Amino acid sequence: MAAGGPRPPGEGSAAAPATREAELRVMAASRLPPSALTLKQFLRRQQVLQLYRKILRAIREVPAEADRRYLKDWTREEFRRNKDATEEEAIRMMITQGNMQLQELQRTLKLAKS
């Protein structure tokens, strides 16, 4: 075979394994669905879900049925209304605001019990 000619797969220079590795990485990445979340998005989503669960658990402690129903409906509506938010800074602000509202609800419930 000529020195500059094409080589069959598996034979050749040290660059061939690196090229194959790159091809495998591209193939693996292309198997992900287009809607796959980045790690940062996944972690932020977990924060939002955790906040949602904490709020709903706190609402269970509200003594009046009508108030519990109102707060639960309000919470669900707020999370639904903002479910399509994608701007990182806005999402962080909403999480911060939600945590402050949760703390306020917990303080109010604690005062009501005492």
KASUL-V987068 format. One record per residue. OMEGA is omega in radians with two decimals (none if undefined). Layout:
BEGIN
omega
OMEGA
OMEGA
END
This chain:
BEGIN
omega
-3.11
-3.07
-3.07
-3.05
-3.14
-3.13
3.07
3.13
3.13
3.11
2.96
-2.96
3.11
-3.13
-3.10
3.11
3.13
3.11
3.13
3.09
3.13
3.11
3.13
3.11
3.12
3.14
3.14
3.13
-3.10
3.09
3.12
3.08
-3.11
-3.10
-3.13
-3.12
2.98
3.12
-3.14
3.12
3.13
3.14
3.11
3.11
3.12
3.09
-3.12
-3.14
3.12
3.10
3.14
3.14
3.13
3.14
-3.14
3.09
3.12
-3.13
3.11
-3.11
-3.14
-3.02
-3.05
-3.12
-3.11
3.12
3.09
-3.12
3.13
-3.10
3.13
3.12
-3.14
-3.14
-3.14
-3.12
3.13
-3.14
3.10
-3.10
-3.07
-3.05
-3.11
3.13
-3.12
-3.10
-3.03
-3.12
3.13
3.14
3.11
3.12
3.13
3.10
3.11
3.13
3.11
3.10
3.10
3.11
3.08
3.12
3.11
3.10
3.14
3.09
-3.13
3.13
3.13
3.11
-3.12
-3.12
-3.07
none
END
